[in-house]
Amino acid sequence: QVQLVESGGGLVQAGGSLRLSCSASTNIYPYYTMSWYRQPPGKERELVAFVTAGRTTDYPSYVKGRFSISRDDAQNTVSLQMNNLKSEDTAVYYCNAKSSTSAFWGQGTQVTVSS
C-alpha cells in the first residue's frame, strides 16, 4: 500500500506558475512510474505527465512545453512545475503511483487559474 499526499495547489492568475508536490509513504524506486493526472470540472480525469523509474518523461500536447515533472527517489517525492498557466488548466490534480501489479492515488489538490 502506498499513500500519496499532494500539496501546492491554489489560486493563480493566467500566465502564472505553480509547483505541485507529491509525497509517497514508501520507496517509489525502482517499482513505480509516477504520474500526475487532473480532472477539470465536469470532465473526465486525464493524464498530465509521467516519469518512469528510469526518468523517462512524457506529456500530452495540451501541457507540453509548459509543465515539467521530476522525481526525487531519495525523498520519495514527485513534483510538477506548471508554467504559463491557462484557465483551462483549472482542475483537481492527482498524484498516481503505478507498478506492474498495482496503482495508487492521492486525494488531489485544487488548482484554479483565473483569467
Secondary structure, 3 states (H helix, E strand, C coil): CCCEEEECCEEEECCCCEEEEEEECCCCCCCCEEEEEEECCCCCCEEEEEECCCCCEECCCCCCCCEEEEEECCCCEEEEEECCCCHHHCEEEEEEEECCCCEEECCCEEEEEEC
